[in-house]
Amino acid sequence: MEEKLTVMDRKLIATARKLISRRYDGDRHHIGSALITDRGNIFTGVHVEASVGRIALCAEAVAIGRMRTDSSDMVKTIVAVRSPGKGSPLGKIEIVSPCGMCRELICDYGKGAKVILREDGVVRKVDAGALLPSRFLPADHGL
């Protein structure tokens, strides 16, 4: 289900854009994420890559890790943005969709969480669960 963006959603997008504009490094950090929790706390993270290129942590996963390190909060809404390069104006920093692994994490750490993404040129806020149809749940498999 799609929802309208709120003032807080726009603040979250701005927070992620400011983060990646400050922390952008073409070899290591090109995605930034910001989330707000069920208790109103904001956490951020940047995409982290190792020099070998096969090891990477997504910005959403880093933000969720920070959230769980500092609190027992759950994700309410999350957004990720990509910078096209150093010195890019904030308007050029685009919202991106979470990868499959991040979709799993968002659902695991945010019952009913929302994701802000860009689809067909339109920024939308959708249920994280809608991005993960037929999701694997351990209980469904006797685990």
C-alpha positions in Angstrom: 0.0 0.0 0.0 1.3 3.4 -1.0 1.2 6.4 1.4 1.8 10.1 1.0 5.1 11.5 2.1 4.9 13.3 5.4 7.0 16.2 6.7 9.1 13.7 8.7 9.6 11.6 5.5 11.0 14.6 3.7 13.3 15.3 6.7 14.5 11.7 6.5 15.3 12.1 2.8 17.1 15.3 3.5 19.1 13.6 6.3 20.2 10.8 4.0 21.2 13.3 1.2 23.2 15.4 3.6 24.9 12.4 5.0 26.1 11.0 1.6 27.1 14.5 0.4 29.4 14.7 3.5 30.7 11.1 3.5 30.8 10.3 -0.2 34.0 8.4 -1.3 33.9 6.9 -4.7 35.8 3.8 -3.7 33.9 3.1 -0.5 30.8 5.1 0.3 28.3 6.0 -2.4 25.0 5.2 -0.7 23.6 6.8 2.4 20.6 5.7 4.4 18.4 7.2 7.2 15.7 5.6 9.2 13.2 6.7 11.9 12.2 4.3 14.5 8.9 3.6 16.2 10.1 5.8 19.1 11.0 8.7 16.8 14.8 8.3 16.9 16.8 8.8 13.7 19.7 6.6 12.7 22.0 6.8 9.6 24.5 4.7 7.8 26.7 4.7 4.7 27.4 1.8 2.3 30.8 0.3 3.3 33.1 -1.5 0.8 36.3 -3.4 1.3 39.2 -2.8 -1.2 38.7 -6.3 -2.7 35.2 -5.4 -3.9 33.5 -8.6 -2.8 32.9 -7.5 0.7 30.2 -4.8 1.2 27.7 -3.7 3.8 24.6 -1.8 2.5 23.8 1.6 4.0 20.4 0.3 5.2 22.1 -2.6 7.0 24.6 -0.2 8.7 21.7 2.1 9.8 19.8 -0.8 11.2 22.9 -2.1 12.9 23.4 1.3 14.5 19.8 1.4 15.6 20.0 -2.0 17.3 23.4 -1.3 18.8 22.0 1.8 20.5 18.4 0.8 21.2 15.7 -1.8 21.1 13.7 0.4 18.7 12.2 -0.9 15.5 12.3 0.6 12.0 9.3 2.7 11.2 10.4 4.3 7.9 13.7 4.0 5.9 15.2 5.6 2.8 18.5 5.1 0.9 20.0 7.6 -1.5 22.8 7.3 -4.1 25.3 10.1 -4.9 26.5 10.3 -8.5 29.9 11.7 -7.3 31.9 13.9 -5.1 30.5 17.5 -5.0 27.2 16.5 -6.4 24.4 19.0 -5.6 21.9 17.6 -3.1 19.2 17.7 -5.9 21.3 15.2 -7.9 21.4 12.7 -5.1 18.7 10.1 -6.0 16.5 7.9 -3.8 17.2 4.2 -4.5 15.3 1.0 -3.7 16.8 -1.4 -1.1 18.3 -4.7 -2.3 16.8 -8.1 -1.4 18.9 -8.6 1.7 18.1 -5.2 3.0 14.4 -5.8 2.3 14.7 -8.9 4.6 16.5 -6.9 7.3 13.9 -4.1 7.1 11.0 -6.5 7.5 12.8 -8.4 10.4 13.6 -5.2 12.3 10.4 -3.2 11.5 7.0 -4.9 11.7 4.9 -2.8 9.4 7.9 -0.7 8.3 7.7 1.6 5.4 10.3 2.2 2.6 10.6 5.4 0.7 11.7 4.6 -2.9 11.7 6.0 -6.4 9.7 4.1 -9.0 9.1 5.3 -12.6 10.4 8.8 -11.5 7.9 9.1 -8.7 9.0 9.1 -5.0 6.7 6.7 -3.0 6.3 5.3 0.5 5.3 1.6 0.5 5.0 -1.2 3.0 8.4 -3.1 3.2 6.5 -6.4 3.2 5.0 -5.5 -0.3 8.6 -5.4 -1.6 9.2 -9.0 -0.4 6.4 -11.3 -1.6 6.4 -14.9 -0.5 9.0 -14.0 2.1 10.9 -16.7 3.9 9.8 -17.0 7.5 11.6 -19.5 9.8 8.3 -20.4 11.5 6.8 -21.5 8.2 9.6 -24.0 7.8 9.6 -25.4 11.4 12.7 -23.4 12.4 
